[in-house]
Amino acid sequence: MEVARVIPCLDVTNGRVVKGVNFVDLRDAGDPVELAARYDQQGADELVFLDITASSDNRNTMIDVVERTAAEVFIPFTVGGGIRALEDARGILRAGADKVSVNTSAVERPQLINEIAAEFGVQCVVCAVDAKRTADGSGWEVFLHGGRTPTGKNALEWITEAVQRGAGEILLTSMDRDGTREGFDIELTRAVCDSVGVPVIASGGVGTLQHLVDGVVQGHASGVLAASIFHFGEHTIAEAKALMISQGVVIRPV
Amino acid sequence: MTRPLIAVLDYGIGNLSSAQKALVRSGADARLTRDPALARDAAGVVLPGVGAFGACMDALRAAHLEDVVYESVASQRPFMGICVGMQMLFTSSVESPGVAGLDVIHGTVELIEGNVRRPQMQWNELHVENEDPLFAGLPKTPWVYFVHSYSAVPKDSLVVVATCEYGKNLTAVVRQENVVATQFHPEKSAKDGLQLLHNFVSSCS
């Protein structure tokens, strides 16, 4: 049976968790290791850390966060942001992360996916894709840099290529919905989930617990990612899972 | 209680330190090592593994750890394989044709088939087929975390002590005398995983 996953996402900069609304007004949400341990105890299925500064002098700070997390948290976690080369992936995985997520660097140099998969296996490589609906509504385009930079690439074509190159999972964010709290872009999610054979994590737009259910039931996502609804105590993982189970989603109970 | 020394075999591929850290949390003096003398002194030995079967076998041989595995298994001390560390205990894998496995447990490693996503990268329920000390104190159906595209098929089905359902019933835990192995990652399976590792640590003295 396929079992859905609930995945809190922690945006980290300079060793602290922050969550901005539309990338401004960054609110300090705490120590990443403490938050990660709390989510583990609450029953989160996985965690994602996104290093949103990702300047090169910040790399050692992130390695330290990963090492401390690996000693305290016994659920899988993915680290993304600033993985530009095989060497970056190696450092993060050696420090104790289970997967690395690549985004801009993979669009700029797709071979990076092949390189990480060849050394560490496809299960270590998550390809994060930020997609935005095209103006004529015919499809979705890949954007970089938090939705600021268009690439001209068709999102479905890029995702198919990424999987062929060795991405073992897709982390799909709708840039139209990110930060809006209006729910996932279900059409985008379903289009991607139904066209690839690897797990797909839906992201961008979660404002209510029902949105998590919709991502799995209507969007066919393997996992659902959310940040703000969990960080500030609006909802717990247990509440999320209780609602999902009540609507027939198969998930690890808390 | 003193902490039993457990050697976690380090052949340099992927995230092997998570297993070591979880064993420490579960009460062991667990050390990542490629030193045969340390493995000989250890009360128990763990073979972790992440990545491709062939790459892991090559790395294990390059690190001169193949004989350490055979010696540890023959010594009757508790031995545990995890994920690809479990698969390597088998005869061969379709993932890497032509690469010999350790053949400690007879059988092959096959591609997961059926109308399911690959890899199986999720939590799943463990169905205990045969009671084992490894499951002491666990709920009737523990939830554990799997990441794999291939699955072991032992020649002797009696070595299978737990399965999970993914497309069809897959081998989740095997037991052959002092050797136990899990396809899932107990070190990533929250409290049920830590309990299982604690049970393994308790069997080492």
Interface residues (C-beta under 8 A of the other chain):
Chain A: M1 E2 V3 A4 R5 D40 G43 D45 A70 A71 F74 I75 P76 L93 R94 A95 G96 A97 D98 E119 F120 G121 V122 Q123 C124 G168 E169 G197 V198 P199 S222 I251 R252 P253
Chain B: I13 G14 N15 S17 S18 K21 A22 R25 V50 G51 A52 A55 V116 R117 R118 P119 M121 Q122 W123 N124 W143 Y145 V147 H148 S149 E165 Y166 H185 E187 K188 S189 A190 K191 G193 L194
